[in-house]
Amino acid sequence: MAETIYTLCILTSLACAWLLFASYRRTRYRLLFWSGSCFAVMTLNNLFLLLDKIVFPNIDFLPARLISALVAISLLLYGLIYEKE
C-alpha cells in the first residue's frame, strides 16, 4: 500500500508542476514559474522518498530529501517575496 501512496504523491506533484508550467507559458505570470519550479523539485523529493523507503531501504536518502525540500520551499519563497506583479 505504501508503494501506491508514494507513487500517487509523485504523480500528483508532477501533474501540478506540469499544469503550473503550462499556465506560465500561456500567461507569462512569473509566480506560476516559481510555483511550478517548487512542485518540480517536490516531485524529486517524493522520488527520493520512494527510493528511501521502498526501493533501497538500506541506503539513507534523508540528506537528499531534506536538501530537495529546502530547495523547493526556497524557490517558492523567493517567488513570493521578489515578484512584484
Phi and psi restraints in degrees (value plus and minus 20) as a CYANA .aco file:
   2 ALA   PHI     -83.0   -43.0
   2 ALA   PSI     -57.8   -17.8
   3 GLU   PHI     -80.7   -40.7
   3 GLU   PSI     -59.7   -19.7
   4 THR   PHI     -85.0   -45.0
   4 THR   PSI     -64.6   -24.6
   5 ILE   PHI     -85.8   -45.8
   5 ILE   PSI     -64.9   -24.9
   6 TYR   PHI     -82.8   -42.8
   6 TYR   PSI     -60.4   -20.4
   7 THR   PHI     -85.9   -45.9
   7 THR   PSI     -61.1   -21.1
   8 LEU   PHI     -84.5   -44.5
   8 LEU   PSI     -55.2   -15.2
   9 CYS   PHI     -84.9   -44.9
   9 CYS   PSI     -61.5   -21.5
  10 ILE   PHI     -82.2   -42.2
  10 ILE   PSI     -67.6   -27.6
  11 LEU   PHI     -85.5   -45.5
  11 LEU   PSI     -57.1   -17.1
  12 THR   PHI     -86.4   -46.4
  12 THR   PSI     -64.4   -24.4
  13 SER   PHI     -83.1   -43.1
  13 SER   PSI     -60.6   -20.6
  14 LEU   PHI     -85.2   -45.2
  14 LEU   PSI     -61.1   -21.1
  15 ALA   PHI     -84.7   -44.7
  15 ALA   PSI     -61.4   -21.4
  16 CYS   PHI     -82.7   -42.7
  16 CYS   PSI     -64.3   -24.3
  17 ALA   PHI     -81.7   -41.7
  17 ALA   PSI     -65.0   -25.0
  18 TRP   PHI     -82.0   -42.0
  18 TRP   PSI     -64.6   -24.6
  19 LEU   PHI     -86.0   -46.0
  19 LEU   PSI     -59.4   -19.4
  20 LEU   PHI     -86.8   -46.8
  20 LEU   PSI     -62.1   -22.1
  21 PHE   PHI     -87.4   -47.4
  21 PHE   PSI     -56.1   -16.1
  22 ALA   PHI     -84.2   -44.2
  22 ALA   PSI     -61.4   -21.4
  23 SER   PHI     -87.6   -47.6
  23 SER   PSI     -56.6   -16.6
  24 TYR   PHI     -83.3   -43.3
  24 TYR   PSI     -60.7   -20.7
  25 ARG   PHI     -82.2   -42.2
  25 ARG   PSI     -53.0   -13.0
  26 ARG   PHI     -97.5   -57.5
  26 ARG   PSI     -63.1   -23.1
  27 THR   PHI    -123.4   -83.4
  27 THR   PSI     -40.5    -0.5
  28 ARG   PHI      39.4    79.4
  28 ARG   PSI       6.9    46.9
  29 TYR   PHI    -103.1   -63.1
  29 TYR   PSI      95.0   135.0
  30 ARG   PHI     -87.1   -47.1
  30 ARG   PSI     -45.4    -5.4
  31 LEU   PHI     -84.8   -44.8
  31 LEU   PSI     -50.0   -10.0
  32 LEU   PHI     -85.2   -45.2
  32 LEU   PSI     -55.7   -15.7
  33 PHE   PHI     -84.2   -44.2
  33 PHE   PSI     -66.2   -26.2
  34 TRP   PHI     -87.0   -47.0
  34 TRP   PSI     -57.0   -17.0
  35 SER   PHI     -86.9   -46.9
  35 SER   PSI     -61.5   -21.5
  36 GLY   PHI     -83.8   -43.8
  36 GLY   PSI     -59.2   -19.2
  37 SER   PHI     -84.0   -44.0
  37 SER   PSI     -60.6   -20.6
  38 CYS   PHI     -80.2   -40.2
  38 CYS   PSI     -66.7   -26.7
  39 PHE   PHI     -90.2   -50.2
  39 PHE   PSI     -49.9    -9.9
  40 ALA   PHI     -85.0   -45.0
  40 ALA   PSI     -62.0   -22.0
  41 VAL   PHI     -92.3   -52.3
  41 VAL   PSI     -52.2   -12.2
  42 MET   PHI     -83.9   -43.9
  42 MET   PSI     -52.9   -12.9
  43 THR   PHI     -81.9   -41.9
  43 THR   PSI     -63.8   -23.8
  44 LEU   PHI     -82.1   -42.1
  44 LEU   PSI     -60.5   -20.5
  45 ASN   PHI     -81.2   -41.2
  45 ASN   PSI     -63.6   -23.6
  46 ASN   PHI     -86.9   -46.9
  46 ASN   PSI     -52.8   -12.8
  47 LEU   PHI     -85.8   -45.8
  47 LEU   PSI     -62.3   -22.3
  48 PHE   PHI     -80.9   -40.9
  48 PHE   PSI     -56.8   -16.8
  49 LEU   PHI     -83.3   -43.3
  49 LEU   PSI     -64.4   -24.4
  50 LEU   PHI     -82.3   -42.3
  50 LEU   PSI     -64.6   -24.6
  51 LEU   PHI     -83.7   -43.7
  51 LEU   PSI     -58.9   -18.9
  52 ASP   PHI     -88.3   -48.3
  52 ASP   PSI     -65.8   -25.8
  53 LYS   PHI    -109.3   -69.3
  53 LYS   PSI     -51.8   -11.8
  54 ILE   PHI    -132.4   -92.4
  54 ILE   PSI     -74.9   -34.9
  55 VAL   PHI     -95.7   -55.7
  55 VAL   PSI     -70.4   -30.4
  56 PHE   PHI    -143.8  -103.8
  56 PHE   PSI      55.8    95.8
  57 PRO   PHI     -88.3   -48.3
  57 PRO   PSI     -37.0     3.0
  58 ASN   PHI    -106.6   -66.6
  58 ASN   PSI     -34.4     5.6
  59 ILE   PHI    -119.5   -79.5
  59 ILE   PSI     114.3   154.3
  60 ASP   PHI    -110.0   -70.0
  60 ASP   PSI      91.7   131.7
  61 PHE   PHI    -118.9   -78.9
  61 PHE   PSI      -8.5    31.5
  62 LEU   PHI     -78.8   -38.8
  62 LEU   PSI     -65.2   -25.2
  63 PRO   PHI     -79.7   -39.7
  63 PRO   PSI     -61.3   -21.3
  64 ALA   PHI     -85.3   -45.3
  64 ALA   PSI     -58.9   -18.9
  65 ARG   PHI     -85.4   -45.4
  65 ARG   PSI     -63.1   -23.1
  66 LEU   PHI     -87.5   -47.5
  66 LEU   PSI     -61.0   -21.0
  67 ILE   PHI     -86.2   -46.2
  67 ILE   PSI     -62.3   -22.3
  68 SER   PHI     -87.1   -47.1
  68 SER   PSI     -55.4   -15.4
  69 ALA   PHI     -85.9   -45.9
  69 ALA   PSI     -60.4   -20.4
  70 LEU   PHI     -84.6   -44.6
  70 LEU   PSI     -61.7   -21.7
  71 VAL   PHI     -84.3   -44.3
  71 VAL   PSI     -62.9   -22.9
  72 ALA   PHI     -81.6   -41.6
  72 ALA   PSI     -68.2   -28.2
  73 ILE   PHI     -88.3   -48.3
  73 ILE   PSI     -55.0   -15.0
  74 SER   PHI     -84.9   -44.9
  74 SER   PSI     -60.0   -20.0
  75 LEU   PHI     -81.8   -41.8
  75 LEU   PSI     -65.4   -25.4
  76 LEU   PHI     -87.2   -47.2
  76 LEU   PSI     -60.4   -20.4
  77 LEU   PHI     -84.7   -44.7
  77 LEU   PSI     -61.9   -21.9
  78 TYR   PHI     -79.3   -39.3
  78 TYR   PSI     -66.2   -26.2
  79 GLY   PHI     -82.8   -42.8
  79 GLY   PSI     -58.4   -18.4
  80 LEU   PHI     -90.6   -50.6
  80 LEU   PSI     -54.2   -14.2
  81 ILE   PHI    -103.3   -63.3
  81 ILE   PSI     -64.6   -24.6
  82 TYR   PHI    -119.3   -79.3
  82 TYR   PSI     -26.5    13.5
  83 GLU   PHI    -107.9   -67.9
  83 GLU   PSI     111.1   151.1
  84 LYS   PHI    -124.3   -84.3
  84 LYS   PSI     -21.2    18.8
